[in-house]
Amino acid sequence: MNEQQLLTKLRTLNESEIFYRNYRLARSSPNSFQAYLDRLDPAMVRSNALLIPEWPDTITPEYLEESFFSPDRRVGIHVSKHNCYTPAVPHRHNFFEMFYVLEGRCIHQVGNNHSLLNAGDLCLIQPQVTHSLDVSDESIVIDVLIRRSTFRYYFYNILQGDNLLASFFMSSLYSHKGIDYLIFHTGEDEELHDAMVKLCAEFFDKEAYYSTLINALVTTVFVHLLRRHTGDCELPEDQIRDTQTAIRIARYLQMNAATATLNGLANEFHYSPEYTSRLIKRITGQPFIRLLTSVRLENAEELLRDTTMPVSEIAAAIGYESVEHFIRTFRQRTGMTPSAYRHKKRAPAILPEP
C-alpha cells in the first residue's frame, strides 16, 4: 500500500478504539461512570482483551514475546498502530519497544518522568522497564516491537560501535540495570518519516521477503538516528555512568571471550580483581564467571546458526577445552544439545520468508 492508503487505514478507528473512546467519555462523568461499568459485558471485554483499569483481572502487567511473535525466529519485529484512547496502564515486556509519533502527540511515563512526544518524535524502551503510553485522542503512534535476540543476529554492527544506540542496547543485554529509555526529538525529519511509513506498510502488506526488508528498514532508522539526531536525544542522566562501565566490560568480553579471566579483565581496566568482581556483580547482577559463560554461549549460538563449524571446533573457539563440558553447559542454558539447537534454529536458505 502507498502512504495515503496507509494513512487512511491508520486514521480509521477500529472496534477497540471506539470502545476506548466511549470509555473515556463515560469516565469524564463521575456520577454516571459506575452505571456505565455495570452495563459492560464482562465476557465481551475479556474475549477482546480490552483493558479496564477498574477491573484488575483485565490488566496484564507483563507482556511476553510469545504474545506477538511467531515461532519463526527470522521474524523478530512486530509492527502495529498503538490504539487511540487506550487507558495509560503501567506495564512491562521482555522485548524492546520502539514507538514513533506519526501524527499528533502522546505522553510517555517511566516512574516519575513524564515526556510529551510530538509528531516526529521516536522513543526506544528497554525490556522489563515499567512504563505507560497515553494517546488520549486520535493521534497516530506506530509501535515497533523487537525481540532481544534479534539485535545480536541482525544489528551486530550497530552493537559493536561506540555510539548512543550501542550503549542503549548493550546496557540491556549485559547490564543488570540499563538505560530505561531514549527519546529522539527529530522534528519534521522527512527521511525518518518515510522510513517509518514504509516499515509499517511492509509489515501490513506482508509480501514475499517482507521480514528481510523490515530488518533493513529498522537498520536504516537506527543509522539515521545516529547520523542526524544524537544531539536531539533525551535520556535519564542518572543511569549513564554504570551503563558505560558495563558496556566497556561487555565489549572486552565479547572480543576476548575465549581467553578472558578475571585477573586479565582487572588488569585491562586497572582495578584489583576483588574490586572488579564486586563491580561486575553490582552492575550486571551476575558473578564474573556467569557473565563470561553467558557471552561464550551467545557466541556459540551465533556460530551454530550461521556456520557449519563442527561442534568440537566451536567449543574450542569460544574457550572450552573440553567439548563434553561445552555440550553439558550449553544444554543447561538452552535445554538442548548444540547439534539439536543448530537443527532447530537454522532456517532453510532456499525457502522464501513468510
CORGI-V539785 format. One line per field, one symbol per residue. burial: # if it has 9 or more other ideal C-beta (glycine too) atoms within 8 Angstrom, else .. A space follows every 10 residues. Layout:
burial->???
This chain:
burial->.....##.## .....##### #.##.##... ..#..##..# ...###.#.# ##..#..##. ..#.....#. ..#.#####. ######.##. ########## ##.####### ....#.#### #######.#. #####...## ########.# ######.##. #.######## #####..### ######..#. .##.###### ####.....# #.###.#### ######.##. ..#.##..## .######### ####.##..# .#.###..#. ..#.###.## #.##.#.#.. ########## #####..... #..####### ..#.###.## #......#.. ##..#..... ..#.
